[in-house]
């Protein structure tokens, strides 16, 4: 598996709690890209997703891909004959058909690329398996050099927008990473046993989740306040933040179809919390 996706093996046993995620979506503000819990604005940042994926080097990020026809992507990236491609294309590419095609061709030079596409679509760029965006296949050609974290976060934020306004009924991007961050932020996950300076994705399975019934979780969100939120966690090892791109007080990220963003104006209190935490160490 590509090194950029290795953290997936440590999270494969994590069960998605869709009830919890859908309850949290009710507090999502698509105009500011934050969760609003009783005037507390919780925003997920590139650095947080990068910490969970253990990819903190953001010097070389995966930028928008050159627009190409779906048939060309399948042919050039996977050498799929045009005669087969047309039967797999509907509103997108049928990933199940691709996996079946390569299952008996494990010696094919493109077999490992299909495995990367499957991991991306299952953990980090979730899509309808019957109609995945062909750009996901194109993304695999750049994973050896470029960091996909900003793209994954952007797809996740846009997916929350779509769920909130009802244009889509399933999560996009990475609901897995979103759920894990909510566990940490809402104090539903125990502190890691490993020292904070060595903590990584491999230690996640040793933590303990505080189980809550659906009604208990709804009450937790309704009563959420500043003191009940973990604003920063030492094992994320976050010392600097991207506070703007080319738009003041806003971080803009490129995605598969449309750009996404988060505003950094509310990070002032978070940065102050980081300074206090570092000073206490």
BAFI-3210 file (N, C-alpha, C; in Angstrom, 3 decimals, decimal comma, padded with zeros to 6 digits):
// residues 281
n [1|2|3|4|5|6|7|8|9|10|11|12|13|14|15|16|17|18|19|20|21|22|23|24|25|26|27|28|29|30|31|32|33|34|35|36|37|38|39|40|41|42|43|44|45|46|47|48|49|50|51|52|53|54|55|56|57|58|59|60|61|62|63|64|65|66|67|68|69|70|71|72|73|74|75|76|77|78|79|80|81|82|83|84|85|86|87|88|89|90|91|92|93|94|95|96|97|98|99|100|101|102|103|104|105|106|107|108|109|110|111|112|113|114|115|116|117|118|119|120|121|122|123|124|125|126|127|128|129|130|131|132|133|134|135|136|137|138|139|140|141|142|143|144|145|146|147|148|149|150|151|152|153|154|155|156|157|158|159|160|161|162|163|164|165|166|167|168|169|170|171|172|173|174|175|176|177|178|179|180|181|182|183|184|185|186|187|188|189|190|191|192|193|194|195|196|197|198|199|200|201|202|203|204|205|206|207|208|209|210|211|212|213|214|215|216|217|218|219|220|221|222|223|224|225|226|227|228|229|230|231|232|233|234|235|236|237|238|239|240|241|242|243|244|245|246|247|248|249|250|251|252|253|254|255|256|257|258|259|260|261|262|263|264|265|266|267|268|269|270|271|272|273|274|275|276|277|278|279|280|281]
n.u [000,842|000,429|002,522|001,274|-001,230|-001,056|-001,948|-004,513|-004,661|-004,541|-006,938|-008,916|-010,545|-012,285|-015,557|-017,958|-019,960|-022,757|-025,099|-024,229|-022,693|-024,627|-026,229|-024,475|-024,250|-026,493|-025,692|-024,038|-022,711|-023,008|-022,267|-020,088|-018,518|-018,244|-018,863|-021,456|-021,861|-023,829|-022,887|-020,225|-017,716|-016,582|-014,072|-012,742|-009,424|-006,752|-004,357|-005,211|-006,464|-004,189|-002,590|-003,956|-003,604|-000,949|000,674|002,331|003,870|003,357|004,348|004,297|001,507|-001,415|-002,565|-005,210|-006,319|-005,616|-008,316|-009,908|-011,310|-013,528|-013,218|-010,636|-009,114|-009,476|-008,335|-005,684|-004,645|-005,172|-005,143|-007,487|-009,535|-011,396|-013,794|-014,700|-014,789|-016,995|-019,149|-018,896|-019,332|-021,532|-023,085|-020,714|-017,668|-017,880|-016,733|-016,799|-016,948|-014,448|-012,733|-013,469|-012,622|-009,826|-009,270|-008,593|-006,286|-003,843|-001,196|-001,014|000,265|-001,193|-002,629|-002,064|-002,645|-005,408|-006,014|-005,232|-007,104|-009,409|-008,939|-008,764|-011,392|-012,801|-011,948|-010,994|-011,749|-014,567|-017,192|-019,978|-019,843|-020,774|-020,600|-018,092|-016,102|-014,159|-011,833|-010,657|-009,239|-007,303|-005,988|-004,372|-002,044|-000,447|000,154|002,612|004,265|002,830|000,842|-002,260|-003,997|-005,242|-007,089|-008,708|-009,842|-011,240|-013,141|-014,583|-015,695|-017,274|-018,998|-020,416|-021,811|-023,518|-025,036|-026,319|-027,958|-029,487|-028,940|-027,451|-027,367|-025,538|-022,333|-019,433|-015,956|-014,031|-015,674|-014,732|-012,301|-013,433|-015,210|-013,362|-012,012|-014,117|-014,563|-012,219|-012,340|-014,758|-014,299|-014,664|-012,954|-010,330|-007,183|-004,135|-001,992|000,658|003,542|003,073|004,808|005,472|003,165|000,981|-000,962|-000,943|-001,351|-003,975|-005,854|-005,487|-006,741|-009,602|-013,024|-015,644|-018,648|-021,858|-025,349|-027,745|-029,602|-028,247|-026,007|-027,135|-028,053|-025,598|-024,538|-026,423|-025,901|-023,359|-020,461|-017,895|-016,055|-016,378|-015,240|-012,455|-010,078|-007,512|-005,152|-002,404|-001,147|-001,553|000,424|000,580|001,944|002,083|-000,122|-001,899|-003,030|-004,070|-004,698|-004,789|-006,827|-007,710|-007,829|-008,877|-008,756|-008,354|-009,140|-008,400|-010,485|-012,139|-014,307|-015,308|-014,119|-013,241|-013,367|-012,203|-012,736|-010,485|-010,752|-011,892|-009,916|-008,273|-008,652|-008,134|-005,418|-004,356|-004,891|-003,173|-000,684|-000,757|-000,880|001,572|003,266|002,872|004,097]
n.v [-001,192|002,304|004,673|006,993|006,218|004,444|004,671|003,754|001,052|000,946|001,924|000,331|-001,253|000,436|001,270|002,927|005,357|006,199|007,291|009,023|010,789|011,886|013,162|015,134|016,602|018,206|020,432|021,728|024,501|025,651|028,060|029,077|026,930|025,442|023,605|024,474|024,680|025,718|028,465|027,902|027,521|025,009|024,062|022,040|021,513|021,588|020,743|019,075|016,876|016,027|015,216|012,929|011,310|011,105|012,709|015,287|016,989|019,558|020,780|019,969|019,702|018,019|019,236|020,740|018,609|018,194|018,689|015,859|013,489|010,886|008,345|008,543|008,722|006,158|004,582|005,573|005,499|002,902|001,212|000,161|-001,314|000,586|-000,536|-001,953|000,007|001,697|000,219|000,376|002,900|005,241|007,426|007,818|006,005|002,511|001,108|-001,429|-003,070|-002,580|-003,629|-006,336|-006,918|-006,735|-008,590|-011,215|-010,649|-010,179|-009,971|-007,913|-004,720|-002,595|-003,396|-002,767|-000,112|-000,074|-001,133|001,030|002,917|001,711|001,839|004,617|005,332|004,052|004,947|007,653|009,326|009,045|007,693|006,941|003,608|002,513|004,506|006,136|009,123|009,618|011,074|010,293|008,031|009,191|010,667|008,823|008,623|010,631|010,338|009,484|011,642|013,917|015,492|014,395|015,381|018,077|017,969|015,808|016,772|018,981|017,742|016,439|018,571|019,813|017,702|017,672|020,051|019,313|017,298|018,769|020,561|018,769|017,834|015,606|012,298|010,778|010,487|012,250|012,502|011,982|010,483|008,856|010,021|012,405|011,508|010,488|012,805|014,195|012,455|012,967|015,805|016,100|014,779|011,989|009,955|008,093|009,208|008,631|005,803|005,840|008,039|011,545|012,561|010,454|009,415|008,026|007,046|004,243|003,799|004,242|002,166|001,265|002,912|003,915|004,010|006,082|004,875|005,904|006,035|006,704|008,776|009,839|010,914|012,941|014,628|015,305|016,924|018,967|020,160|021,046|023,021|025,580|024,599|021,893|020,973|019,600|021,579|021,521|018,907|017,296|015,093|015,490|017,135|019,829|022,769|024,951|026,750|026,890|029,936|031,461|031,558|032,644|034,340|036,701|035,765|033,249|029,856|028,283|025,411|023,047|020,740|017,779|018,540|021,116|024,040|024,351|025,629|027,048|029,326|031,395|033,198|032,542|031,101|032,369|032,150|029,453|029,307|030,689|028,895|026,841|028,058|028,374|025,672|024,694|026,231|025,152|022,732]
n.w [000,000|-000,673|000,998|001,825|002,539|004,582|007,223|007,243|007,833|010,566|011,351|010,414|011,933|013,137|013,794|011,962|013,398|012,433|013,403|015,419|013,877|012,143|013,988|014,835|012,502|012,509|013,849|012,180|010,451|007,352|006,198|007,520|007,880|010,326|013,372|015,464|018,741|021,099|020,884|020,751|018,477|016,526|014,499|011,982|011,007|008,548|009,727|011,794|010,527|009,184|011,322|012,232|010,055|010,045|008,449|008,386|006,911|004,905|002,677|000,046|-001,509|-002,760|-005,658|-007,757|-010,376|-013,860|-016,043|-017,459|-019,765|-018,668|-019,835|-020,848|-018,499|-017,340|-019,329|-019,612|-016,994|-016,079|-018,188|-019,308|-021,715|-024,118|-024,877|-022,644|-020,711|-021,205|-020,334|-017,643|-016,822|-015,517|-013,763|-012,751|-012,091|-011,857|-009,140|-008,021|-010,251|-011,360|-009,378|-009,450|-012,024|-011,844|-009,936|-010,672|-011,915|-010,588|-011,107|-012,771|-013,732|-012,829|-010,668|-007,937|-007,959|-008,186|-005,695|-004,102|-004,962|-003,979|-001,198|-000,826|-001,550|000,418|002,926|002,884|000,722|000,460|-001,459|-003,586|-004,253|-006,587|-008,357|-008,448|-008,376|-011,213|-010,934|-008,595|-009,241|-010,802|-008,856|-007,517|-008,972|-008,080|-005,439|-004,499|-004,209|-003,398|-000,804|000,260|002,193|002,509|000,379|001,132|003,523|002,485|000,795|002,775|004,248|002,271|001,827|004,237|003,932|001,811|003,013|004,972|003,526|002,184|-000,391|-000,776|000,544|001,860|003,524|002,436|001,453|004,310|006,613|008,605|009,661|010,478|012,466|014,330|015,097|016,302|018,450|019,940|020,333|021,746|024,054|024,189|023,977|025,387|026,798|024,978|025,571|024,893|025,058|024,379|022,467|020,859|019,929|017,505|014,567|014,897|017,585|018,102|018,323|020,873|022,572|024,586|024,053|025,133|025,482|024,369|024,525|021,875|022,684|024,872|023,620|022,065|024,111|025,170|023,104|023,117|025,558|025,338|025,979|026,295|028,192|028,082|025,792|024,136|023,070|022,066|021,678|023,202|021,923|019,238|018,412|017,399|016,448|014,825|012,627|009,534|008,589|006,585|003,044|-000,127|000,375|002,762|006,218|005,719|004,788|001,849|-000,028|-002,571|-004,310|-005,621|-007,289|-006,561|-004,846|-001,341|002,055|005,183|007,845|009,645|011,667|014,154|015,338|017,071|019,883|020,109|019,376|021,485|023,510|022,753|023,182|025,979|026,725|025,758|027,269|029,718|029,681]
ca.u [000,000|001,170|002,814|000,326|-002,491|-000,745|-002,684|-005,807|-004,619|-004,734|-008,302|-009,873|-011,477|-013,157|-016,913|-018,558|-021,179|-023,499|-026,091|-023,510|-022,300|-025,815|-026,653|-023,548|-024,525|-027,528|-025,030|-023,097|-023,028|-022,338|-021,792|-018,802|-017,819|-017,949|-019,917|-021,841|-022,437|-024,092|-021,980|-018,844|-017,471|-015,563|-013,701|-011,689|-008,377|-005,839|-003,359|-005,819|-006,561|-002,815|-002,107|-004,575|-003,044|000,496|001,313|002,391|004,635|002,395|005,046|003,912|000,133|-002,025|-003,288|-006,234|-005,844|-006,015|-009,576|-009,779|-012,494|-013,529|-012,659|-009,186|-008,522|-009,452|-007,418|-004,299|-004,198|-005,371|-005,085|-008,759|-010,001|-012,566|-015,009|-015,158|-015,004|-018,334|-020,121|-018,680|-019,580|-022,900|-022,854|-019,319|-017,041|-018,295|-015,523|-016,955|-016,597|-012,996|-012,102|-013,697|-011,814|-008,419|-009,109|-007,890|-005,132|-003,005|000,140|-001,109|001,015|-002,116|-003,393|-001,861|-003,333|-006,805|-006,083|-005,180|-008,401|-010,376|-008,670|-009,176|-012,848|-013,373|-011,533|-010,582|-012,525|-015,734|-018,074|-020,845|-019,003|-021,314|-020,375|-017,071|-015,560|-012,937|-010,652|-010,018|-008,251|-006,215|-005,267|-003,389|-000,786|000,303|000,302|004,006|004,974|001,993|000,054|-003,679|-004,806|-006,164|-008,176|-009,601|-010,602|-012,157|-014,252|-015,376|-016,468|-018,309|-019,980|-021,278|-022,725|-024,526|-025,936|-027,112|-029,017|-030,287|-028,627|-026,837|-027,825|-024,452|-021,147|-018,349|-014,675|-013,668|-016,429|-013,909|-011,454|-014,346|-015,682|-012,257|-011,779|-015,201|-014,264|-011,202|-012,801|-015,882|-013,832|-015,268|-011,893|-009,342|-005,842|-003,305|-001,021|002,002|003,883|002,523|005,765|005,603|001,835|000,669|-002,156|-000,879|-001,758|-005,390|-006,643|-005,285|-007,553|-010,899|-014,123|-016,733|-019,871|-023,044|-026,569|-028,126|-030,202|-027,196|-025,141|-027,899|-028,007|-024,226|-024,410|-027,281|-025,318|-021,948|-019,993|-016,456|-015,280|-016,553|-014,592|-010,992|-009,734|-006,222|-004,678|-000,936|-000,635|-001,609|001,700|000,342|002,646|001,796|-001,351|-002,109|-004,070|-004,657|-004,092|-004,779|-007,935|-007,460|-008,568|-009,588|-007,933|-009,085|-008,564|-008,904|-011,068|-012,378|-015,239|-015,407|-013,238|-013,818|-012,678|-012,610|-012,329|-009,532|-010,971|-012,212|-008,786|-007,494|-008,720|-007,478|-003,985|-004,015|-004,906|-001,948|000,426|-000,854|-000,541|003,007|003,955|002,703|004,887]
ca.v [000,000|003,555|005,173|008,051|005,621|003,380|004,800|003,072|-000,281|001,099|002,380|-000,520|-001,859|001,469|001,190|004,242|005,608|007,122|008,019|010,122|011,753|012,603|014,065|016,274|017,403|019,177|021,616|022,211|025,779|025,621|029,385|029,326|025,645|025,129|023,068|025,473|024,086|026,750|029,587|027,408|027,169|023,975|023,965|021,061|022,148|020,716|020,177|017,998|015,713|015,584|014,499|011,606|010,513|011,092|013,381|016,682|017,777|020,130|021,600|019,516|019,230|017,566|020,359|020,307|017,836|018,664|018,043|014,838|012,661|009,673|007,238|008,740|008,389|004,708|004,010|005,975|005,114|001,487|000,467|-000,534|-001,108|001,455|-001,341|-002,301|001,219|002,256|-000,550|000,660|004,317|005,699|008,771|007,765|004,716|001,424|000,581|-002,871|-003,715|-002,492|-004,577|-007,678|-007,056|-006,929|-009,628|-012,352|-010,124|-009,614|-009,712|-006,727|-003,590|-001,615|-004,009|-002,014|001,177|-000,332|-001,256|002,388|003,535|001,122|002,392|006,024|005,423|003,460|005,616|009,055|010,061|008,157|007,984|005,829|002,624|002,226|005,664|006,995|010,157|009,094|011,833|009,549|007,168|010,076|011,103|007,819|008,821|011,721|010,079|009,217|012,897|015,002|015,225|014,514|015,759|019,195|017,539|014,955|017,650|019,792|016,888|016,169|019,777|019,961|016,649|018,129|021,033|018,604|016,623|019,771|021,119|017,674|017,484|014,273|011,596|010,000|011,287|012,254|012,758|010,959|010,467|008,168|011,006|013,344|010,872|010,392|014,138|014,487|011,692|013,680|017,142|016,016|014,020|010,656|008,985|008,184|009,645|007,508|005,297|006,215|009,449|012,386|012,839|009,283|008,933|008,027|006,257|002,851|003,715|004,559|000,996|000,987|003,838|003,418|004,887|006,212|004,563|006,655|005,710|007,827|009,891|010,438|011,728|014,144|015,491|015,811|018,027|020,066|020,796|021,318|024,387|025,757|023,787|020,470|020,683|019,546|022,438|021,075|017,715|017,249|014,065|015,929|017,813|020,972|023,952|026,043|026,576|027,697|030,901|032,066|031,238|033,889|035,162|037,027|035,073|032,108|028,820|027,713|024,135|022,500|019,408|017,104|019,270|022,521|024,410|024,439|026,621|027,301|030,663|031,294|034,251|031,972|030,326|033,180|031,542|028,156|029,540|031,062|027,654|026,133|028,719|028,001|024,256|024,541|026,843|024,312|021,501]
ca.w [000,000|-000,704|002,342|002,173|002,984|005,526|008,484|007,124|008,456|012,005|011,583|009,706|012,887|013,685|013,255|011,786|014,166|011,582|014,206|016,049|012,853|011,654|015,058|014,818|011,305|012,845|014,394|011,166|009,821|006,040|005,789|008,158|007,959|011,718|014,208|016,457|019,940|022,107|020,635|020,625|017,084|016,389|013,080|011,699|010,215|007,810|010,632|012,571|009,642|008,912|012,501|012,261|008,958|010,251|007,317|008,821|005,946|003,955|001,677|-001,293|-001,399|-004,003|-006,262|-008,719|-011,513|-015,179|-016,467|-018,499|-019,964|-017,849|-020,612|-020,951|-017,201|-017,206|-020,303|-019,374|-015,653|-015,803|-019,462|-019,529|-023,094|-024,241|-025,017|-021,309|-019,919|-021,400|-019,557|-016,222|-016,579|-015,447|-013,238|-012,350|-012,398|-010,979|-008,499|-007,833|-011,521|-011,513|-008,460|-009,991|-013,237|-011,505|-008,913|-011,280|-012,649|-009,546|-011,648|-013,619|-013,177|-012,270|-009,575|-006,698|-008,073|-007,872|-004,246|-003,567|-005,244|-003,046|000,137|-000,861|-001,600|001,626|004,149|002,837|-000,279|000,363|-002,583|-003,949|-004,933|-007,910|-009,235|-007,850|-009,252|-011,855|-010,503|-007,519|-009,900|-011,211|-007,655|-007,105|-009,693|-007,455|-004,007|-004,127|-003,954|-002,884|000,396|-000,093|003,358|002,259|-000,509|001,911|004,413|001,679|000,390|003,977|004,564|001,244|002,061|005,328|003,332|001,021|003,954|005,684|002,668|001,651|-001,783|-000,764|001,736|002,451|003,821|001,466|002,098|005,284|007,871|009,595|010,337|011,126|013,690|015,277|015,637|017,236|019,657|020,707|020,718|022,680|025,221|024,173|023,754|026,448|026,416|024,513|026,536|024,455|025,287|023,319|021,395|019,991|019,576|016,084|014,245|015,357|018,976|018,252|018,723|022,291|023,355|025,049|023,684|026,100|024,753|024,751|023,790|021,004|023,414|025,689|022,764|021,717|025,295|025,256|022,157|023,547|026,740|025,083|026,209|026,083|029,115|027,789|024,512|024,048|021,943|021,519|022,360|023,080|021,014|017,842|018,156|016,520|016,951|013,907|011,860|008,337|008,960|005,396|001,753|-000,887|000,848|004,168|007,276|005,148|004,165|000,713|-000,436|-003,830|-004,182|-006,886|-008,144|-006,201|-003,746|-000,013|002,870|006,568|008,282|010,747|012,655|015,463|015,839|018,000|021,214|020,030|019,391|022,851|024,269|022,419|023,872|027,393|026,864|025,555|028,395|030,902|029,558]
c.u [000,878|001,328|001,831|-000,961|-002,286|-001,550|-004,016|-005,792|-004,826|-006,171|-009,353|-010,876|-012,436|-014,522|-017,489|-019,860|-021,989|-024,560|-025,435|-023,177|-023,504|-026,369|-025,770|-023,814|-025,583|-026,931|-024,037|-023,594|-022,306|-021,812|-020,417|-017,940|-017,325|-019,132|-020,204|-022,558|-022,609|-023,058|-020,507|-018,645|-016,292|-015,291|-012,587|-010,708|-007,502|-004,891|-003,922|-005,965|-005,170|-002,254|-002,671|-004,034|-001,524|001,258|001,363|003,206|003,682|003,064|004,609|002,511|-000,409|-002,937|-004,335|-005,624|-006,343|-007,298|-009,337|-011,081|-012,377|-012,891|-011,151|-008,486|-008,409|-008,433|-005,966|-003,778|-004,241|-005,311|-006,336|-009,211|-011,276|-013,863|-015,576|-015,538|-016,435|-019,389|-020,005|-018,997|-021,077|-022,850|-021,422|-018,779|-017,500|-017,041|-015,613|-016,563|-015,088|-012,283|-012,273|-012,810|-010,368|-008,199|-008,331|-006,680|-004,153|-001,569|000,147|-000,416|000,105|-002,907|-003,277|-002,519|-004,815|-006,984|-006,057|-006,500|-009,448|-010,194|-009,100|-010,692|-013,510|-013,098|-011,432|-011,309|-013,773|-016,689|-019,000|-020,026|-019,500|-021,040|-019,357|-016,591|-014,269|-011,675|-009,934|-008,964|-007,038|-005,361|-004,155|-002,054|000,101|000,598|001,746|004,758|004,135|001,118|-001,432|-004,564|-005,732|-007,343|-009,190|-010,459|-011,642|-013,360|-015,171|-016,259|-017,584|-019,398|-020,933|-022,269|-023,871|-025,521|-026,865|-028,247|-029,821|-030,013|-027,949|-027,203|-026,767|-023,237|-020,123|-017,047|-014,361|-014,487|-015,661|-013,061|-012,308|-014,820|-014,578|-011,929|-012,880|-015,025|-013,297|-011,710|-013,875|-015,578|-014,512|-014,232|-010,815|-007,998|-005,012|-002,319|000,400|002,273|003,449|003,501|005,984|004,255|001,589|-000,549|-002,132|-001,337|-003,272|-006,182|-006,464|-006,105|-008,893|-011,973|-015,179|-018,045|-021,045|-024,221|-026,969|-028,697|-029,169|-026,296|-025,848|-027,883|-026,621|-024,036|-025,233|-026,672|-023,860|-021,619|-018,470|-015,628|-015,352|-015,892|-013,082|-010,571|-008,420|-005,759|-003,179|-000,451|-000,846|-000,314|001,537|000,977|002,437|000,534|-001,286|-003,265|-004,683|-003,981|-004,064|-005,962|-007,702|-008,392|-009,359|-008,587|-008,774|-008,366|-009,210|-009,424|-011,302|-013,251|-015,301|-014,531|-013,985|-012,950|-012,989|-012,011|-011,475|-009,730|-011,201|-011,047|-007,953|-007,484|-008,031|-005,968|-003,527|-003,970|-003,635|-000,766|000,425|-000,423|000,951|003,777|003,894|003,559|006,291]
c.v [001,243|004,101|006,244|007,497|004,576|003,470|004,066|001,719|-000,208|001,483|001,450|-001,190|-000,839|001,384|002,590|004,330|006,654|007,889|009,225|011,207|012,550|013,541|015,307|017,184|018,469|020,479|022,219|023,506|025,839|026,975|029,693|028,067|025,350|024,379|024,108|024,796|025,188|027,874|029,189|026,923|026,208|023,757|022,945|021,645|021,118|020,004|019,018|016,728|015,138|014,794|013,088|010,701|010,414|011,662|014,875|017,571|018,268|021,012|021,235|018,907|018,867|018,666|019,854|019,619|018,440|017,944|017,058|014,065|011,381|008,498|007,339|008,374|006,880|004,066|004,316|005,516|003,609|000,602|-000,380|-000,274|-000,264|000,652|-001,748|-001,065|001,718|001,502|-000,250|002,100|004,599|007,158|008,906|006,403|003,680|000,764|-000,925|-003,628|-003,693|-003,513|-005,996|-007,937|-007,402|-008,045|-010,821|-011,915|-009,471|-009,370|-008,504|-005,550|-002,556|-002,156|-003,198|-000,639|001,022|-000,496|000,121|003,107|003,020|001,683|003,852|006,155|004,884|004,286|007,141|009,916|009,245|008,640|006,798|004,831|002,294|003,368|006,606|008,020|009,626|009,852|011,134|008,608|007,994|010,498|010,125|007,993|009,867|011,463|009,847|010,488|013,928|014,549|015,432|015,060|016,946|018,813|016,683|015,791|018,445|018,973|016,595|017,363|019,993|018,894|017,007|019,172|020,331|017,872|017,626|020,305|020,041|017,299|016,122|013,609|010,669|010,902|011,156|012,584|011,636|011,092|009,761|009,172|012,033|012,771|010,816|011,750|014,540|013,711|012,468|015,026|017,085|015,143|012,655|009,557|009,193|008,665|008,448|007,079|005,696|007,672|010,292|012,596|011,638|008,794|009,049|007,174|004,836|002,696|003,886|003,367|000,638|001,920|003,227|004,454|004,891|006,038|005,394|006,209|006,922|009,023|010,598|011,339|013,020|015,131|016,095|017,015|019,229|020,844|021,172|022,781|024,414|024,826|022,299|020,050|020,622|020,379|022,029|019,880|017,566|016,247|014,400|016,608|018,950|022,215|025,167|025,707|027,404|028,640|031,603|031,484|032,538|034,790|035,445|036,282|033,873|031,141|028,144|026,451|023,660|021,090|018,817|017,929|020,757|022,802|024,387|025,368|026,405|028,635|030,549|032,368|033,709|031,204|031,089|032,554|030,185|028,316|029,940|029,820|026,862|026,733|028,364|026,569|024,029|025,126|025,997|023,064|021,662]
c.w [000,000|000,709|002,780|002,771|004,075|006,814|008,438|007,818|009,962|012,342|010,998|010,642|013,497|013,005|013,143|012,588|013,401|012,349|014,861|015,034|012,362|012,724|015,079|013,622|011,585|013,370|013,405|010,542|008,481|005,583|006,371|008,261|009,365|012,320|015,289|017,619|020,983|022,058|020,658|019,194|016,990|014,906|012,926|010,692|009,520|008,766|011,452|011,737|009,359|010,088|012,554|011,158|009,045|009,055|007,604|007,891|004,858|002,914|000,261|-001,201|-002,775|-004,541|-007,250|-009,934|-012,818|-015,616|-017,606|-018,612|-019,140|-018,579|-020,715|-019,644|-017,036|-018,136|-019,967|-018,017|-015,418|-017,036|-019,691|-020,964|-023,126|-024,305|-023,656|-020,504|-020,017|-020,592|-018,062|-015,862|-016,576|-015,031|-012,753|-012,733|-011,376|-010,396|-008,312|-009,105|-011,739|-010,630|-008,969|-011,199|-012,895|-010,487|-009,446|-012,083|-011,667|-010,008|-012,569|-012,941|-012,513|-011,080|-008,285|-006,767|-007,757|-006,357|-003,594|-003,787|-004,260|-001,641|000,198|-000,780|-000,339|002,873|004,031|001,798|-000,575|-000,720|-002,749|-004,772|-006,335|-008,885|-008,600|-008,883|-009,882|-011,463|-009,357|-008,081|-010,307|-010,024|-007,295|-007,806|-009,022|-005,980|-003,585|-003,760|-003,215|-001,715|000,090|001,026|003,084|001,371|000,248|002,848|003,631|001,228|001,583|004,317|003,548|001,401|003,195|004,824|002,609|001,917|004,630|004,822|001,943|000,214|-001,894|000,555|002,315|002,623|002,693|002,195|003,060|006,557|008,982|010,378|011,073|012,461|014,739|015,893|016,617|018,539|020,554|021,219|021,810|023,885|025,332|024,026|024,806|025,910|025,959|025,589|026,174|024,813|024,110|022,175|020,487|019,481|018,075|015,824|014,793|016,809|019,164|018,781|020,198|023,183|023,723|024,742|024,787|025,340|025,287|023,890|022,950|021,750|024,287|024,851|022,360|022,885|025,475|024,332|022,589|024,710|026,558|025,357|026,081|026,958|028,798|026,480|024,694|022,837|021,298|022,328|022,140|022,053|019,539|017,424|017,146|017,140|016,052|013,133|010,592|008,638|007,761|004,165|000,962|-000,539|002,335|005,112|006,759|004,515|003,093|000,252|-001,726|-003,596|-005,568|-007,827|-007,840|-004,990|-002,424|000,822|004,341|006,981|009,532|011,805|014,045|016,064|016,859|019,395|021,228|020,103|020,782|023,743|024,020|023,157|025,351|027,611|026,725|026,722|029,643|030,867|030,162]
res [x|x|x|x|x|x|x|x|x|x|x|x|x|x|x|x|x|x|x|x|x|x|x|x|x|x|x|x|x|x|x|x|x|x|x|x|x|x|x|x|x|x|x|x|x|x|x|x|x|x|x|x|x|x|x|x|x|x|x|x|x|x|x|x|x|x|x|x|x|x|x|x|x|x|x|x|x|x|x|x|x|x|x|x|x|x|x|x|x|x|x|x|x|x|x|x|x|x|x|x|x|x|x|x|x|x|x|x|x|x|x|x|x|x|x|x|x|x|x|x|x|x|x|x|x|x|x|x|x|x|x|x|x|x|x|x|x|x|x|x|x|x|x|x|x|x|x|x|x|x|x|x|x|x|x|x|x|x|x|x|x|x|x|x|x|x|x|x|x|x|x|x|x|x|x|x|x|x|x|x|x|x|x|x|x|x|x|x|x|x|x|x|x|x|x|x|x|x|x|x|x|x|x|x|x|x|x|x|x|x|x|x|x|x|x|x|x|x|x|x|x|x|x|x|x|x|x|x|x|x|x|x|x|x|x|x|x|x|x|x|x|x|x|x|x|x|x|x|x|x|x|x|x|x|x|x|x|x|x|x|x|x|x|x|x|x|x|x|x|x|x|x|x|x|x|x|x|x|x|x|x]
***
